Amino acid sequence: MTETASAITPEIVAEHGLSPEEYARVLNALGREPNLTELGIFSVMWSEHCSYKSSRIHLKKLPTEGPQVICGPGENAGVVDIGDGQAAIFKMESHNHPSYIEPYQGAATGVGGILRDVFTMGARPIANMNALRFGRPDHPKMRHLISGVVRGIGGYGNCVGVPTVGGEVNFHPAYDGNILVNAMTVGVADQDKIFYSAASGVGNPIVYVGSKTGRDGIHGATMASADFGEDSEEKRPTVQVGDPFTEKLLIEACLELMASDAIVAIQDMGAAGLTSSSVEMASKGGVGIRLDMDKVPQRETGMTAYEMMLSESQERMLMVLKPGKEAFAEAIFHKWELDFAVIGEVTDTGRMVLVHHGETVCDIPLAPLADDAPLYDRPHVPTPKRPPLTDIPACADMGADLLKMMGSPDIASRRWIWEQYDNKVGGDTVQAPGGDAALVRVHGTDKAIAISTDCTPRYCFADPVEGGKQAIAECWRNITAVGATPLAVTNCLNFANPQRPEIMGQFVGCLEGMGDACRALDFPIVSGNVSLYNESKATGGGSAILPTPAIGAIGLLKDWTKNATIAFKGVGDIILAVGHWQGHLGQSIWLRECHGREDGPPPPVDLAAERKTGDFIRAHIASGAINACHDVSDGGIAVTVAEMALSGGIGAMIQSHEANHAFDDPRAFFAEDQGVYIVTLSDAALADFLAAGEAAGVPVQPIGRTVANRLIFELADSDHAVSLTDLRTAHEGFFPKLMDG
């Protein structure tokens, strides 16, 4: 049977992830039945992963513009102004399903793919981050998944020479059958050397560069747009295989060519490979495209056009060059020992035409593939509001509770993870993992870029709107806490099956909260990714992940030397809580870890107060008044102070405060009120700081002092103490015990 023979059955259509209604649209678009190659191209371009058919209608509601924004959503990555004619280019993407099936390669190729999104636009990558979610630590598969994912991230990032400078890790049974692996890259480029993907110039050559095409990753985009059944192991062939050494060569070759004027447009071959890259380039440019499949570099024999177009082999790029620049470009790629082939040309037909062995094997109008892809307004129902928290348990031994929390999965030190990453390569890392945000110097300047990834899925599950607000606000707060001015956001929206109204309600609610927070904080969303169908039938009855709108963001510090860290700096400094404190315990880690309850609403986010307090903190970091700063999040003030103490090797004495009797109750120190920072000052700076807080309308409360080697909480009716040695043992012990046990 030839590639153009008609043999399209309802079973084949279903195997390609198209509904009967969507297949009817294919027939209408073509005016005939597709062949298998054409069906494959429609199936990947109309998958959730590529078309965003369930989410586009809601994504349009997010704020994407601002004076700092050079390029918002729609390109490979977002671009923002960082001054001096330079731009930061960044994005976050998911590689969830591949990482569950084959954790090492799934995570590694997730890193490789996000790196390509950034350097495709002309930026040299300067930092990687990640956001990981795993299931129960004692789940029989979890150690294998954690080990593979961490090794994959480290193996790829370390080899390619880009520092992995931070991230986040959560655990919850909801991720037992569907872990999340979200990867983020930040790069820097000159504003006059940014490259875009819209093809133009009829007759211009289309060039393939990088690695050869194989059969790995075929239908990866379709697989990423479906939930898991019992056959996840059978999907292993859809997972791509990465080569970080080739990626390093590709970065250098592309950046060398980009220094010339040879490139008209460029696109990496990510999800859906040669199909998505060629369709997106042509459709964005309003042109057609003709490819000769015989000229595609292949590493396997007998490959069909279907296989070549749907392969997701890694480390490949597609370019449109200016006429006459082919030999010049080829010499650069051959110098770097990479494949280079002219495989087609830009046309004026508005169609994708593929020729293989002298036969036209595909002739599709481009508009239906991209601009006219299906768009659904899925039914959705709001998440019911949680009743107020009642019957709150007592805290009889604050020290014991704190030790338990410091060793719990969501709070324990991630040192075991980040010591496997090279976070110093390049020599520009100012703050490595372990603080509120990573900080990486812009090479050759005084500037630094702050980077953070954040989300609290348990809040999003309890109240999607407040959880969406909190995810943005937490990221804004972490960037603020190192002294940087927050600039812009990328996201990775991880949700379960959008065809379930309650799941779609979570998605809509989280986006509503995110949008509100972005507008209030002047924090636009400039790039992102949507990952749906994150649930597994294999765990017994359709287990859905928690709604997880992972947020990645960057900020700018104009003088990198004026940064704040979380570490206590000396004995005798005054410790203060800055922000509104009310003692909110709903959805807290303390309630879950110490009492086994996931009850109540999450803490509310007051966006006006959030902004006012954050602006106040940044100003006083810049002035040098604040010598340590850490925002309050999981575990409340108690955990925040403990982390500052462990980071600096200095203890603290915390005392109840007559202005706020909530602090007489030990439970209040585990509350997770939002928009609160713990800072330290010298005695000489205290009076001015208190006066400034009063003038700005920002609550400032002295709560104690740094002391030698213990944490002591002096409350009205009792004292609670724990040594730094015991805290460190608890905090550092979880991962080594889990992974070596």
C-alpha positions in Angstrom: 0.0 0.0 0.0 1.4 3.4 -0.9 1.4 6.4 1.4 -1.5 8.0 -0.5 -3.8 5.0 -0.5 -7.1 5.5 1.3 -7.6 3.2 4.2 -9.0 5.5 6.9 -11.4 3.7 9.1 -13.2 5.0 12.2 -10.8 2.9 14.3 -7.8 4.7 12.7 -9.4 8.1 13.3 -9.9 7.2 17.0 -6.4 6.0 17.3 -5.3 9.4 16.2 -7.2 11.1 19.0 -9.8 12.8 16.7 -13.5 12.7 17.5 -16.0 11.9 14.8 -17.0 15.6 14.7 -13.4 16.6 14.3 -12.9 14.1 11.5 -15.9 15.6 9.8 -14.2 19.0 9.9 -11.1 17.4 8.3 -13.3 16.1 5.5 -14.8 19.5 5.1 -11.4 21.3 5.1 -10.0 19.0 2.4 -13.2 18.3 0.4 -12.1 14.7 0.3 -10.8 11.9 2.6 -7.3 12.4 3.9 -4.5 9.8 3.4 -2.7 8.5 6.5 0.0 11.2 6.4 -2.5 14.0 6.2 -4.6 12.4 9.0 -1.5 12.2 11.2 -0.7 15.9 10.5 -4.3 17.0 11.4 -4.2 14.8 14.5 -1.1 16.3 16.1 -1.9 19.9 15.1 -5.4 19.5 16.5 -4.3 17.8 19.7 -4.7 19.7 23.0 -0.9 19.9 23.2 -0.6 21.9 20.0 -4.0 23.6 19.4 -5.1 24.5 23.0 -8.6 23.7 21.8 -10.1 23.5 25.3 -8.2 26.4 26.7 -7.7 29.1 24.0 -11.0 30.8 24.8 -9.9 31.3 28.4 -6.3 32.1 27.9 -7.4 35.3 25.9 -8.6 36.7 29.2 -5.1 36.9 30.8 -3.2 40.2 30.7 -0.2 39.9 28.4 0.9 43.5 27.8 3.0 46.1 29.6 5.7 48.7 29.0 8.3 46.0 29.7 6.9 43.5 27.2 8.6 43.2 23.8 6.8 40.0 22.7 4.0 38.3 24.5 2.3 34.8 23.9 2.4 33.3 20.4 6.1 33.0 19.8 8.5 30.3 21.1 9.1 32.3 24.3 8.2 35.6 25.9 10.5 38.6 25.6 10.8 41.5 28.1 13.0 44.6 28.3 15.8 44.5 30.9 17.4 47.8 29.8 20.6 48.7 28.0 19.3 47.3 24.7 19.0 43.8 26.2 16.1 41.5 26.6 15.3 38.5 28.8 13.6 35.6 26.9 11.9 32.9 28.9 9.3 30.2 29.0 8.1 27.2 31.0 6.7 24.0 29.5 5.5 20.6 30.6 6.8 17.1 29.9 4.5 15.2 32.2 3.4 12.1 30.5 6.8 11.3 28.9 8.4 11.6 32.4 6.0 9.2 34.0 6.6 6.6 31.3 10.4 7.0 31.0 11.5 9.4 33.8 15.1 10.0 32.7 14.5 10.7 29.0 11.2 12.4 29.7 12.7 14.9 32.0 15.9 15.3 30.0 14.1 16.0 26.7 11.8 18.4 28.6 14.9 20.4 29.5 16.2 20.2 25.9 12.9 21.3 24.5 12.6 24.4 26.6 16.2 25.4 26.0 15.5 25.3 22.2 12.4 27.5 22.7 14.7 30.2 24.2 17.8 30.0 21.9 15.5 29.8 18.9 14.8 33.4 19.5 18.4 34.4 19.6 19.0 34.3 23.3 21.9 32.6 25.0 20.4 30.5 27.9 21.6 31.6 31.3 19.5 29.5 33.7 17.2 26.5 34.0 14.5 26.0 36.6 11.9 23.3 37.2 8.7 22.6 39.0 8.1 19.0 40.0 5.1 17.1 41.5 5.3 13.6 42.8 2.8 11.2 44.5 3.1 9.6 47.9 6.8 9.1 48.9 6.0 5.5 49.9 4.3 4.7 46.5 6.1 1.7 45.0 7.0 3.5 41.8 7.9 6.9 43.3 11.5 6.4 44.2 12.1 5.3 40.6 10.3 8.3 39.2 12.1 10.8 41.5 15.5 9.3 40.8 14.9 9.3 37.0 13.5 12.8 36.8 16.2 14.3 38.9 19.0 12.5 37.0 17.4 13.5 33.6 17.2 17.2 34.5 20.8 17.2 35.9 22.2 15.0 33.1 20.9 17.2 30.4 21.4 20.6 32.0 24.9 19.8 33.3 26.1 18.5 30.0 24.7 21.4 27.9 26.4 23.9 30.3 23.4 25.9 31.5 23.1 26.1 35.3 20.0 24.7 37.0 19.5 27.3 39.7 16.3 26.4 41.5 12.7 25.1 41.4 10.1 23.5 43.6 8.9 20.0 44.6 5.6 19.0 46.0 4.2 15.6 47.0 0.5 14.5 47.1 -1.4 11.2 46.5 -3.2 13.0 43.6 0.1 12.7 41.6 0.5 8.9 42.2 -0.4 8.0 38.6 0.6 11.2 36.8 3.6 13.1 38.0 4.3 16.7 36.7 7.6 17.8 35.3 7.7 21.4 34.2 10.9 22.9 32.9 11.8 26.6 32.5 14.7 28.4 30.8 15.8 32.0 30.8 18.1 33.5 28.3 19.4 36.9 27.4 19.7 38.6 23.9 20.3 41.9 22.4 17.0 43.5 21.4 18.1 44.1 17.8 19.0 40.4 17.5 15.7 38.7 18.4 14.5 36.1 15.9 10.9 35.2 15.2 9.1 32.2 13.5 7.0 33.8 10.7 8.2 32.5 7.3 8.3 34.9 4.4 9.8 35.4 1.0 8.3 33.2 -1.8 11.1 31.0 -3.1 13.2 31.3 0.1 14.9 28.0 1.0 13.7 26.0 4.0 16.6 24.4 5.9 16.7 21.5 8.4 19.6 21.6 10.9 20.7 19.5 13.9 20.3 15.8 14.5 18.9 13.3 12.1 15.2 12.2 12.2 14.4 8.8 13.7 11.2 7.0 14.8 11.4 8.1 18.5 8.6 10.3 19.8 6.1 9.6 17.0 2.7 10.7 18.3 4.2 12.3 21.4 1.9 15.3 21.1 -1.1 13.1 20.8 0.0 11.0 23.8 0.5 14.1 25.8 -3.2 15.0 25.1 -4.8 11.9 26.6 -5.0 10.5 30.1 -3.3 7.3 31.2 -4.8 3.9 31.1 -3.3 0.6 32.1 -1.1 0.6 29.0 1.3 3.4 30.0 4.3 1.1 29.6 3.2 0.4 26.0 3.6 4.1 25.2 7.3 4.1 25.9 8.1 4.4 22.2 6.4 7.8 22.1 9.0 9.2 24.5 11.8 11.1 22.8 15.5 10.4 23.4 17.8 13.4 24.1 21.5 14.2 23.4 22.7 17.2 25.4 26.1 17.3 23.7 24.4 17.7 20.3 22.1 20.4 21.9 25.2 22.3 23.0 26.6 22.2 19.5 23.2 23.3 18.1 23.1 26.3 20.5 26.6 27.5 19.4 25.9 26.9 15.7 22.5 28.7 15.8 24.0 31.7 17.8 26.9 31.9 15.3 24.5 32.0 12.3 22.3 34.5 14.1 25.2 36.9 14.4 24.9 37.2 10.6 21.9 38.4 8.5 21.2 35.0 6.9 18.0 34.0 8.8 14.5 35.1 7.8 12.7 32.9 10.3 13.5 30.0 12.7 11.5 27.5 14.7 12.5 24.6 16.9 11.0 21.1 16.2 9.3 20.5 19.5 6.0 18.7 20.0 4.8 17.3 16.7 8.3 17.9 15.3 8.6 18.8 11.6 4.8 19.1 11.3 4.3 21.8 14.0 7.5 23.8 13.1 6.6 24.0 9.4 2.9 24.6 9.9 3.5 27.3 12.5 6.2 29.1 10.4 4.0 29.1 7.3 0.7 30.0 9.0 2.3 32.9 10.9 3.8 34.3 7.8 0.6 33.8 5.7 2.5 31.7 3.1 2.7 28.2 1.8 5.4 25.6 2.2 6.7 22.7 0.0 9.0 20.0 1.5 10.9 17.3 -0.3 10.8 14.4 2.3 13.7 12.6 0.5 16.0 15.4 1.6 15.2 15.1 5.3 18.2 13.7 7.2 17.2 10.3 8.5 18.9 7.9 10.9 16.7 5.0 10.1 15.9 3.3 6.8 12.6 3.1 5.1 11.0 6.0 7.0 7.6 7.1 5.6 6.6 10.7 5.3 4.1 10.0 8.1 6.9 8.9 10.4 9.2 11.9 9.4 6.5 14.5 9.9 5.4 13.1 13.3 8.7 12.1 14.7 9.8 14.1 17.8 13.5 13.3 17.5 15.4 15.9 19.5 17.9 18.6 18.8 16.4 19.7 15.4 15.6 23.2 14.0 13.8 24.5 10.9 14.9 27.8 9.3 14.0 30.0 6.4 17.2 31.5 5.0 17.8 34.4 2.6 18.5 33.3 -0.9 22.2 32.7 -1.5 23.0 32.1 2.2 22.8 28.3 2.0 26.5 27.6 1.6 27.4 30.1 4.3 25.0 28.5 6.8 26.0 25.0 5.8 29.6 25.7 6.5 28.8 26.8 10.1 26.7 23.7 10.9 29.2 21.4 9.4 31.9 23.0 11.5 29.8 22.1 14.5 29.4 18.6 13.1 25.6 19.0 12.7 23.3 17.9 9.8 22.3 20.6 7.3 19.9 20.1 4.5 17.8 22.3 2.2 14.5 20.4 2.3 12.0 22.8 0.7 10.9 26.3 -0.1 8.4 29.0 0.8 5.5 29.2 -1.6 2.5 31.5 -2.2 -0.1 28.7 -2.2 -1.2 28.8 1.5 -0.8 25.1 1.4 1.5 22.4 2.9 2.7 20.2 0.1 4.9 17.2 0.8 6.7 15.1 -1.9 8.2 11.7 -1.2 9.8 9.4 -3.8 8.4 11.7 -6.5 4.8 11.4 -5.2 2.7 14.1 -3.6 1.9 12.5 -0.3 0.3 15.5 1.4 -1.5 18.6 0.0 -3.3 20.4 2.8 -4.6 24.0 3.2 -2.7 25.5 6.1 -5.5 27.7 7.6 -7.5 24.7 9.0 -4.4 23.3 10.6 -3.6 26.4 12.7 -6.0 29.3 12.7 -9.1 27.3 12.2 -8.3 24.4 14.6 -11.2 23.3 16.8 -12.1 25.6 19.7 -14.3 24.5 22.6 -16.0 26.3 25.3 -16.2 23.3 27.6 -19.0 23.2 30.2 -17.7 24.2 33.6 -19.0 24.4 37.2 -17.4 26.5 39.9 -15.7 24.7 42.8 -17.9 24.9 45.9 -16.6 27.2 48.7 -15.0 25.4 51.7 -16.7 26.1 55.0 -14.7 28.0 57.6 -12.2 25.9 59.6 -13.7 24.8 63.0 -12.5 22.5 65.8 -8.8 23.5 65.3 -6.6 21.1 67.2 -4.4 22.3 70.0 -0.6 22.6 69.7 0.8 21.0 72.9 4.4 20.8 71.8 5.4 23.5 69.3 9.0 22.2 69.1 7.8 18.6 68.2 5.4 20.0 65.6 8.1 22.1 64.1 10.5 19.2 63.8 7.8 17.0 62.2 7.1 19.7 59.7 10.7 20.5 58.9 11.2 16.8 57.9 7.9 16.5 56.0 7.9 15.9 52.2 6.8 19.4 51.2 9.1 21.3 53.5 12.2 19.1 53.9 15.5 20.3 52.4 15.8 19.7 48.6 19.6 19.6 48.9 19.6 15.9 47.7 18.0 17.1 44.5 19.9 20.3 43.7 23.3 19.0 44.6 22.9 16.8 41.5 22.5 20.0 39.3 25.4 22.2 38.3 24.1 25.5 39.5 27.4 27.4 39.1 28.4 26.7 35.5 28.9 30.0 33.6 30.1 31.7 36.7 27.2 34.2 37.0 25.0 32.5 39.7 24.6 35.0 42.5 22.0 33.0 44.5 21.8 29.3 44.1 19.0 26.9 45.2 17.8 27.2 48.8 16.5 30.8 48.9 13.3 32.5 47.8 14.4 33.1 44.2 17.5 32.3 42.2 19.6 35.2 41.1 21.8 35.1 38.0 24.0 38.0 36.8 23.7 39.3 33.3 27.2 38.6 32.1 29.4 41.6 31.8 26.9 43.9 33.6 25.9 44.9 37.1 22.4 43.6 36.5 20.9 40.3 37.7 17.8 38.4 36.8 15.8 36.9 39.7 13.9 33.7 38.8 11.2 31.8 40.7 8.7 29.0 40.2 5.7 28.7 42.5 2.3 27.2 43.0 0.4 25.8 45.9 -1.9 23.1 44.4 -3.7 22.4 47.7 -4.9 26.0 47.7 -6.0 25.7 44.1 -8.0 22.6 44.8 -9.8 24.1 47.8 -10.5 27.4 46.0 -9.3 27.8 42.4 -9.7 31.6 42.3 -7.8 32.3 45.5 -5.3 29.6 44.6 -4.7 31.2 41.2 -4.2 34.6 42.9 -1.8 33.1 45.4 0.3 31.3 42.8 1.0 34.6 41.1 1.4 36.6 44.3 3.8 34.0 45.8 6.1 34.2 42.7 6.0 38.0 42.8 6.8 37.9 46.6 9.7 35.5 46.1 11.3 37.8 43.5 10.7 40.8 45.7 12.3 39.0 48.7 15.7 39.0 47.0 15.4 42.7 46.2 14.4 42.4 42.5 11.6 44.2 40.7 9.1 41.6 39.3 8.8 41.9 35.5 6.7 39.2 33.9 5.3 35.7 34.1 5.4 32.4 32.2 3.1 29.5 33.2 2.5 25.8 32.9 -1.2 25.1 33.4 -1.4 21.5 34.6 -5.0 20.2 34.9 -6.9 16.9 34.5 -9.6 16.0 32.0 -11.2 19.3 30.6 -14.3 17.3 29.5 -15.3 17.0 33.2 -17.1 20.2 34.2 -15.6 20.2 37.7 -12.1 20.1 36.2 -12.9 22.8 33.7 -14.3 24.8 36.6 -10.9 24.5 38.3 -9.2 25.7 35.2 -11.5 28.7 34.7 -11.3 29.6 38.4 -7.5 29.5 38.5 -7.2 31.7 35.4 -9.6 34.2 36.9 -7.5 34.5 40.0 -4.2 34.6 38.1 -5.5 37.4 35.8 -6.7 39.4 38.8 -3.3 39.1 40.5 -1.3 39.9 37.3 -3.3 43.1 36.7 -3.0 44.2 40.3 0.7 43.6 40.4 1.6 44.8 36.9 2.9 41.3 36.2 1.9 40.3 32.7 2.0 36.8 31.3 4.2 36.6 28.2 4.5 32.9 27.5 3.2 29.6 28.7 1.9 26.1 28.1 -1.2 24.1 28.9 -1.1 20.5 29.9 -4.5 18.8 30.2 -5.7 15.2 30.8 -3.3 14.8 33.7 -5.0 11.9 35.3 -4.7 8.1 35.4 -7.1 5.3 35.2 -4.3 3.0 36.3 -4.5 4.3 39.9 -8.0 3.0 40.4 -10.9 5.0 39.1 -9.7 8.1 37.2 -7.4 9.8 39.6 -7.0 13.5 38.7 -4.1 15.6 39.7 -4.6 18.7 41.9 -5.1 21.8 39.8 -1.5 23.0 39.3 -1.1 26.3 37.5 2.7 26.4 37.9 4.0 29.9 37.7 7.5 30.9 36.5 8.6 34.5 36.6 11.5 36.8 36.4 12.5 40.1 38.0 15.3 42.6 37.5 17.9 43.7 40.0 19.9 46.6 38.5 22.8 46.2 41.0 23.3 42.5 41.8 25.3 43.4 44.9 22.2 44.9 46.5 20.4 41.5 47.0 18.9 40.0 50.1 19.2 36.4 51.2 17.2 34.4 53.7 20.2 33.6 56.0 20.4 35.3 59.5 23.6 37.4 59.4 24.6 37.9 63.0 23.5 37.3 66.6 21.5 40.2 68.2 19.7 41.4 65.1 16.0 42.3 65.5 13.5 40.0 63.8 10.3 41.6 62.4 7.1 40.4 60.7 6.1 42.8 57.9 2.6 42.5 56.5 -1.0 41.7 57.7 -1.1 38.7 60.1 -4.3 37.0 61.1 -3.4 33.4 61.9 -5.1 31.6 59.0 -4.7 27.8 59.4 -7.1 26.5 56.6 -5.2 24.2 54.2 -2.0 24.7 56.1 0.9 22.2 56.1 0.6 22.1 60.0 -3.0 21.0 59.8 -2.2 18.3 57.3 1.2 17.0 58.6 0.5 17.1 62.3 -3.2 16.3 62.3 -4.0 14.6 59.0 -6.6 17.1 57.9 -6.9 19.0 54.6 -9.7 21.3 55.7 -11.0 24.8 55.4 -10.5 27.5 52.8 -7.0 28.6 51.8 -5.7 31.9 53.1 -7.1 34.9 51.2 -4.8 37.1 49.1 -5.2 40.9 49.5 -3.7 42.1 46.3 -3.6 45.8 47.2 -1.8 44.9 50.5 0.4 42.5 48.7 1.7 45.2 46.4 2.1 47.8 49.1 4.1 45.5 51.3 6.2 44.2 48.5 7.1 47.7 47.3 8.0 48.6 50.9 10.3 45.5 51.3 12.1 46.2 48.0 12.8 49.8 48.9 14.4 48.8 52.2 16.5 46.0 50.7 17.8 48.6 48.2 18.6 51.0 51.0 20.5 48.3 52.9 18.3 48.5 56.0 17.2 44.9 55.7 20.0 42.3 56.1 17.9 39.1 55.8 14.5 38.6 54.2 12.3 35.5 53.7 8.6 35.5 52.7 6.1 33.4 54.8 4.6 30.5 52.9 4.3 26.8 53.7 4.5 26.2 57.5 4.0 29.8 58.5 6.4 32.0 60.6 7.8 29.0 62.5 9.1 27.3 59.4 10.2 30.6 57.8 12.3 31.5 60.9 13.6 27.9 61.1 14.8 28.1 57.4 16.5 31.5 58.0 18.2 30.1 61.1 19.5 26.9 59.3 20.7 28.9 56.4 22.7 31.3 58.6 23.7 28.8 61.3 22.2 31.3 63.9 19.2 30.7 66.2 16.3 33.0 67.2 14.2 33.9 70.2 10.6 34.7 69.2 8.3 36.3 71.7 4.6 37.0 71.9 3.7 40.5 71.0 1.4 42.7 73.0 0.1 44.4 69.9 -1.1 41.1 68.5 -2.4 38.5 71.0 -2.7 36.0 68.2 1.0 35.3 68.8 0.1 34.1 72.3 -1.2 30.9 70.7 1.5 28.6 69.3 -0.7 27.6 66.4 -0.5 31.1 65.0 3.2 30.5 64.2 2.1 27.8 61.7 -0.5 29.9 60.0 0.1 30.7 56.3 -1.2 34.2 56.0 -0.3 35.8 52.6 1.8 38.9 51.9 4.0 38.5 55.0 7.8 38.7 55.1 10.2 38.0 58.0 13.2 40.4 58.0 16.1 41.2 60.2 17.6 44.6 61.0 20.3 46.1 63.2 19.2 48.1 66.3 20.3 51.3 64.6 17.9 50.8 61.7 14.8 49.9 63.8 13.4 53.3 64.5 13.5 54.5 60.9 12.1 51.2 59.7 9.1 51.3 62.1 8.4 54.9 61.1 8.6 54.1 57.4 6.1 51.2 57.9 3.7 53.5 59.7 4.0 56.1 57.0 3.4 53.5 54.2 0.5 51.9 56.0 2.4 48.6 56.2 2.1 46.6 59.5 5.6 46.0 61.0 5.9 44.0 64.2 9.2 43.2 66.1 8.8 39.5 67.1 12.3 38.6 68.5 16.0 38.6 68.1 18.6 36.3 66.6 20.5 34.2 69.3 23.2 31.5 69.3 22.1 28.0 68.4 18.4 27.4 69.3 15.0 28.4 68.3 13.1 29.6 71.3 9.4 30.6 71.3 8.6 32.5 74.5 4.8 32.6 74.7 2.6 34.0 77.5 2.1 30.7 79.3 5.0 28.5 78.1 8.3 28.3 76.3 9.0 26.0 73.3 12.6 25.4 72.2 14.4 23.2 69.7 18.1 23.1 68.8 19.4 23.9 65.4 21.1 20.5 65.4 17.8 18.7 65.7 16.2 21.0 63.2 19.0 20.4 60.7 18.8 16.6 61.2 15.0 16.6 60.6 15.3 19.0 57.6 18.1 17.3 55.8 17.1 13.7 56.5 13.9 13.2 54.3 15.4 12.8 50.8 18.5 10.8 51.7 16.4 8.4 53.7 13.7 8.1 51.0 16.2 7.6 48.1 18.8 5.5 49.9 16.4 3.4 52.0 
